């Protein structure tokens, strides 16, 4: 539901006394009616097999009025249905319908598309074969595709500026970059990778500078909507914004401009890392991967903590259990503020650290042998 809020004008709200509503239940399997049917409308999300991000969005899309992609009126131009491998009682799942395709192309990557083995009655034989390339991937359940979002926005006439990026690496830029961005812009980019943590690095940054960035600015959230914690609050000016590491595989970038001065905008590269983090909030805990469980082997994690200009960062360890070895050559934690460097530390003792400036960086590494509980630390500005 959070992705719909960020990328479309659809909002799911708690039911009070509305006549028509959806009722999400743990019924038999994953199913729901297509479109509004009137009154209470059940959407079955079984806890026994449907608690998957893409499956839930698949069923919500049915409620919003969308049929399966492979049932489109033009599907014969894009897929072959292999009825010889479908039992008579299951053929209705492959009917071709008179659908409103909204002028948008067929989407093999839609969250509404069945996979090639759906309802097959013969092991190893597909029921749906893409054409002309039979190896095209279909049936993903990671989440909404770019075209899924476009269909929702077109059907519901959403006036939104949103972008979905779901490859494991890529580029995002402000509109018109490297030319000046437009006035009165309000756009978001949702990065949703398939695993690990999103990392974002700006390679160009030129956004109108004003006191407290009250006119044009970028904000970055640690999750798929603006309801998630801010990683980076209003940021503007020229130069490079700091590198960002999200805590999960989802990160939301918001860009807003007013009606006056503009700049060249920004360009950023994103990819994934298996650990690390970026912290700008005044007080928060930082921990090793998997804490309080054991960290993994062969880790190389970077944590950056940055406070306001003029502030110092104070770091206090609450717990510290890192494999001990001479010189901490196996596993260890190092701390630097650009002036002072301490560590690496291992064993069960780590010192307090107060930065000389407004930023510190922690680097945690492990080898392929012993893994322990790791560390938990608290920082303040």
N, C-alpha and C positions, 0 to 999 in steps of 0.2 A: 504493500500500500504506500510505503514511503516513496518509492520510485514514481508512482503516479503523481504524487503531490509535487515532486521536483520537476518532472518532465512534461506534465500535461495540466489541464485545468480541472481534472477530476479530483474531488475531495471525498474521502470516506469519513463520515461523521457518525457518532453514536446515535442509535435509534432512540427516539423519545415517544412521539405519538403519530409519526407520519403514517399515511395509509399504505404506501408502497415502500418496501424495504427488503434488503437481503438479510438472511439469517444464516450465519456460518456455523455449521454443525460438523461433528465427527460422525458421519454416517457411513454407508457402505461405499467405499471407494472414493474416487475423485470425480465429481460430476456437478452439473448445474444447468439451469435453463438458459437459453439464449435470449438476451434482452429482457425488458420489463414485462412480466406476466400479470402483475397486479397482486396487491396484498403482500403477505409475508412470503418470501421467495427463498427457498433453501439452497445453499451452496455447500455441498458435502466436501469437507477436507478431512479425510480420515487420519487420525493420529497414527494409524497402523501402516501408512504407506504414502501419504500425500504431503507430509511436512517438508516439502522441498520448495525453495524459492520460486523456481520457474513453474512448478505445478500449481502453486497457489495463484500466481499471476495468470496462468492459463484459465483457471476456473473463474477468476474475477473478470477476465476478458469476455468470457461467455455472458456473464451478467450484464456487461456493458454493450452487448449486441453483436459480438463477433463469433462467426462460425469457424470451424477448422479450416486451415489454409488449403489443405488438400481437397476440400469440397468446393473450391471456387469454380465459378462458371467457366473460367478459361484454363482450368487445371490440365486439360488434355494437351496443352501446348508445352507443359513443363514436366509432367510426370506420367508414368504408365502405372495403372492399377493392375496387379497380378491376381485376378479373381480366382485362378486355379489353386491358389494357396490360401483362400479365404473360405471359411465354412459358411454355408447358407445363412445361418443365424446371425452372422457378423457383417454381412454385406452392406447393411444400412449405414454402417460407420464410414462407408466409402462412396456414398451417394454424391453425385454432382448436383449442386444447387444453383438456383438463379440468384446470385449474390450481387450486392452493391460493392464493387471493388474500389470505389472512390478514386478511380483514375490512377491508382498506384500499382506498381509492378508486383508480380508474384514474388513471394518471399520464402525461399528455402530455409532461411534462418529464423523464421517466425517461431515464437513460443507456442503458437497455435498449430504448428505442423506436427503430424504424427511422424514417428521414426519409421525406418524402412522395414522393420520387423513387426509392426503393429498387427495383432490378430492373426499372425501366420499360423497355419495348422500343420506346417511342414518344417522341421528343423533345418535351419540354414538357408531357407528360401524367403526372399523379401516379398512383401505385399505392395510396396511402393518403390518404384525405380525412377529417380530423376533422369531427365533427358535435356540435352544430349549427353551429359556427363553423368553416368550412373554412380560415380563416386562422390558426388556433392553431398556434404553432410546435411541431414535433415533430422528434426525431432529434438533439438536442443531444449534443455530445461534450466538453463542458467538464468534466464529472465527475458524481459521484453527486448526485442530487437529494435534497431533504428526505424525500420519500416512499421513495426507494431506501434511505436510512439507516433509516427507520422499519421497512421490510420486513426488513432484515437483523437489526435488534435484536429484532423480534418473532419471527422464525423461530428465531433462536439464543438466545432468552430472555435477552438482554443486560440486565443491571441497570446502566445507565449514564445519566448526565445529560449530554446533548450537544446542541448546537445548530449547525446549518449555515446560514450567511448567504451567499448568492451573488449578490445584486443588487449593483450598483455603488455604492449608498449605502443607508443604513438606520440602524436604532436597535437597541441591545441593552441589556437591563436585567437586574439580578439578579431572582431569583424573588420574586414578591409586591410588587415595587417599585411605589409608594413606601412600602408597609408593610414591616415588618421581614422580612428573609430568614430562612430556617429554619436550625436547628442541623444540624450534621453534613452539610453540603452539600459536594459535590465535583463541580463542573460545568465544562464547557468550551464555548466558542463558537469555531467555526472560521469565519473570514471568508475567502472565496475569490471575489475579483472576476475579471472576465474579462480585465483588462489593467491595466497601470500598477502603482502601489504603493498599498497600503492606508494610510490615515491614520485615526487614532482619537482622538477628543476627548471627554473626560469632561465632562458638564455637571452632574453631581451625584455626590458620592462620600462615603459614610458607612459605614465598615467598622470593626468593633471594633478599638480601638487597644491593642496590647500591645508590650512590648519586643521589638525585632527582628521584629515582626509574626509571632510564633510561633503565634498562635491562628487568627485569621481574616485572609485576605490575598487579593490579586490578583497573579497573575504574567502576563506577556505574552511570547510567544515569536515570534521572527522567522522564522516558517515554519509548516507544518501540524501539527507534533507537538512534544512536550516534548523531543525529541532535538535540536531546533534551538536556536541561541543565544538566550539571554534578552535581550530588549530592556529589560524592567522586572522586577526581582526583587521579592520579597515587599514589597507596599505595603499600608498600612492607614491608619486614622485618618479624619479629616474634612477638608473642603476639597476641592480639585480635584487629581486626579492629573495629571501633565504630559501634554501632547499627544504622540502617538506616530506615527511614520512608519516603516513596515516597508520592507525592502529589495526586496520582491517583492509579488505580488498575493495573498499568503497570510499570515495572521496568526492566532495562537491565543491566546485569553484563557482563563486558568484562574482559578477562584474556589473557595476552600476555607474552610469554617467549622468550628469545634469545637462542643462540646456545651454551651457556657455562653452568654455575652452575645452579642447580635446587634445589628445596626444597620439603618438604612433601606436600605442597599445602594448601588447605583450605576446611573447611566444614562449611556450613551455614544453618540455619533453617529460613523458611519464613512462614508468616501467614498474617492476615489482622487486621487492626485497623480502627476505624471510624473517627479518627482525629489525628492531630499531624504532626510533620515534622522534618527533619534533614537538616541542612544548613551548607555549607562550603564555599559558594561563598562570595566574599568580601563585597557586599552590597546588601541587599534584604529586602523586606517587609515580615512581619509575621502577620498572622491574625487569629482570632477565626473562628471556623467552620461556613460556609455559609456567612461570611462577604461579603458585607455590609447588608445582611439580618440577621435576628435574629438567634443566635446559638440555638441548640436543647437542650432538657432536658437530664439530666443524662449523661453529658459528662465527660470524664476523658482523657484529651489530654496532651501529653508531646511533647515539642518542644526543640530540642537540637541545639545550635549554637556553632560552633567550628571554631576558626581562627588558623592561623599558630602559631607555638611555638614562644613565645616572644611577641605576639600581645595581646591586650586587646579588649574585645567586648563592644561596646557602644550601648545601647538600648534606643531609644526615641519613646514615644507613640504619635501617630498622632491623634488617636481617642480612647476613652475609655468609654464604656457604659455597665456596668455590674450590675446586680441586687444588690442593697444595702440591707444589713441586719447586725445587731450587730455582730461584729467579723468576718464579711464576711463568716458566717457559711453556707449560701445557695450556692451562686455562688462566685467564686473568682479566682484570678490569683496570683501564688507565683513564685518568682524568686530566683535562687541560682546559685552560681559559685563554689560550693564545699567548700568555706570558709565562705562567707557571704550569709545570707538568708533574703529576704524581703517578706512581705505579710503574708497572702493573702490580695489582694486589691480588692475592689469592689466599686460601686458607679460610679463617673465620674472623679476621680482623680487618676492617677498612676504616680509614680516618674520616673525620668531618672535613668538608672542603668549602671554602668561601672564595668566590672568584674575585679577581682584581677588577674586571669590567662587568658588563651586563650579560655575559654569555659563557657557558661551559659546554664541553663535549665529552661524553663518556664513550669509550670503545671497549666492548666486551668480546673476547675471543675464546674459543674452546677447540681442543683437538679431537681426535677420534677415539679417545679411551674413556676415562671416567667422567660421568656427568653427575652433578649434585643439584641441590635445590636452587642455587644461584643467589640473587640479591633482591632486596626491596629497599628503596630509598625514598625519602621525601625531600622536595625542594621548596624553598620560599624565596621571594624577592625582598 
